[in-house]
C-alpha cells in the first residue's frame, strides 16, 4: 500500500479506531456523500494533494473513496480490509482494525460526533470544565485496555465538536484534531474542514487538512455508488 494512502488512513481514523464501539441508535440519516480534498504536509517538507468523492452508508458499512486526483482509483474500506482498485482491478489490500463505525461519517449519521463517539466507548468522563466559550471534557481510558492512549480532551462550542486532543503516556500529545466550518443540510450537520496534527516519536508535526463540500444525505438516486462490486473482494 502506498505511503500516501497509509497516511490518510492513519490520520483519518487512528484516533478513534481503538474505541470499543456500541450501538449509537437509529437516526433519520443513513447515508451521505461529499466531495473531498486532502492536503498533507509532512515534517520533512513533502506535500500531497488528493481529491475525489467519498460515499458511506451506515447500514452497508462500506467506506468508498472515489479518487480523481492525482489519479483515478478507488479506496474501499470494508470490515477489516482496506483495498485499492484501479478500474475493477484490485491493486492492493491490507488488513486493518474494523474502523468504519468510528469514522466522522458514521458518527455524524448517528448523531454521535458531538462527543467524538466516546459515550459509546470504554472511556469515562473524569472532568468537565468551561474555558471561555468552550466546554472541555476529559475522558480517561482504563490502562488495561490501551497502553497507547492515556486520556482524551474534547472541546465543544455551541454544542458542536470543536477539537479533540489525544494524549499518550507521560503527557505526550499523540494527535490534535480541529473541526471547523460546519455545513448543515436540513437537520444534518457535518464539518466542512477537519485539521489534524499527528506527532511522530520525535515530536515532529505532520499536518492533514481535509475539506468537504457538496454534501448529500439519503441519496436514493445513486445506489450503486454506496456498494462497490468490482474486482476481487
VENDAPE-V306912 format. One record per helix or strand of 2 or more residues. SS is the DSSP state (a for helix, b for strand). FROM is the first residue (numbers start at 1). TO is the last residue. If there is no record, write none. Layout:
BEGIN
ss->SS from->FROM to->TO
ss->SS from->FROM to->TO
END
This chain:
BEGIN
ss->a from->3 to->17
ss->b from->31 to->41
ss->b from->47 to->57
ss->b from->62 to->69
ss->b from->73 to->78
ss->b from->81 to->86
ss->b from->89 to->95
ss->a from->100 to->102
ss->a from->104 to->109
ss->a from->113 to->115
ss->a from->118 to->120
ss->b from->124 to->131
ss->b from->134 to->140
ss->b from->151 to->157
ss->b from->160 to->167
ss->a from->169 to->171
ss->b from->173 to->185
ss->b from->188 to->199
ss->b from->205 to->217
ss->a from->223 to->226
END
